[in-house]
Amino acid sequence: MSEKVKPYKAKISAETLKRWNGCIRVWDTPRSAVEGAEVVDTIKEPIAVTVMEVQKDMMYGTTPQRYKITYGDKEGWVLADAIAVSE
C-alpha cells in the first residue's frame, strides 16, 4: 500500500548509480517484476527527482521500500535505496 506525501526533492547521485552498476530501473507500479511490474525507464546519469508517494514496508509500516518519483516529464517507482533526500 502506498501513501501520497507532500512532494519533496531528492536525487539519484553518481555514488548511488555506481552502487547499482550505473543503472536505476524505473517501474510502472510499486511491485516486483514477479508480481507483474514493468520497467518503464532507466536512469543512467545523476538527476534531481521529486518524490510523490511512498510505499512502506508491509511488516513494520515505517521503512520506505519504494518511492514514486517524477523527473522531467516522466514518472515511476524506484527502490528506496536508489535515491537520497536532497539537503
C-alpha positions in Angstrom: 0.0 0.0 0.0 1.4 3.4 -0.9 0.9 6.8 0.7 0.8 10.1 -1.0 3.2 12.6 0.6 3.8 16.3 0.3 6.2 16.4 -2.8 9.8 16.8 -1.8 13.1 17.0 -3.7 15.5 14.0 -3.8 18.3 12.9 -6.1 19.9 9.9 -7.8 23.6 10.6 -7.2 26.6 9.4 -9.1 27.6 7.4 -6.0 24.2 5.6 -6.0 24.5 4.9 -9.7 27.9 3.3 -9.1 26.4 1.1 -6.3 23.7 0.0 -8.8 26.1 -0.7 -11.7 25.2 2.5 -13.4 21.5 1.9 -14.0 18.4 2.6 -11.8 15.3 0.9 -13.1 12.1 2.9 -13.0 9.0 0.7 -12.6 5.3 1.3 -13.6 3.9 0.1 -10.2 5.2 -0.4 -6.7 5.5 -4.1 -7.2 8.3 -6.5 -8.2 8.8 -8.0 -11.7 7.5 -11.3 -10.3 4.3 -9.5 -9.4 3.9 -8.1 -12.9 5.6 -4.7 -12.7 7.3 -3.5 -15.9 10.4 -1.3 -16.4 9.3 2.0 -18.0 12.6 3.8 -18.0 16.2 3.5 -16.8 18.2 6.3 -15.2 21.9 6.2 -16.1 23.0 9.8 -15.1 22.7 11.7 -11.8 19.4 13.5 -11.7 17.2 15.5 -9.4 13.8 14.0 -8.8 10.6 14.8 -6.8 9.1 12.2 -4.5 5.3 12.0 -4.8 4.4 8.7 -3.0 6.0 6.3 -0.6 5.4 2.5 -0.3 6.4 1.4 3.2 7.5 -2.0 4.5 4.5 -4.3 4.7 5.5 -5.8 8.0 6.5 -2.8 10.1 5.0 0.0 8.0 7.7 2.6 8.9 10.6 1.8 6.5 10.1 3.1 2.9 10.6 0.3 0.3 9.8 2.2 -2.9 9.3 5.8 -3.9 7.1 7.2 -6.8 9.2 9.9 -8.4 8.8 12.4 -11.2 11.7 13.8 -13.2 11.4 15.8 -16.4 8.1 14.6 -18.0 8.4 11.1 -16.6 7.3 9.3 -13.5 7.6 5.8 -12.0 8.6 3.8 -8.9 12.2 3.2 -7.7 13.6 1.2 -4.8 14.2 3.3 -1.7 17.9 2.6 -1.8 18.1 4.3 -5.2 17.5 7.8 -4.0 18.8 10.2 -1.5 16.9 13.2 0.0 18.4 16.5 -1.1 19.5 18.8 1.7 
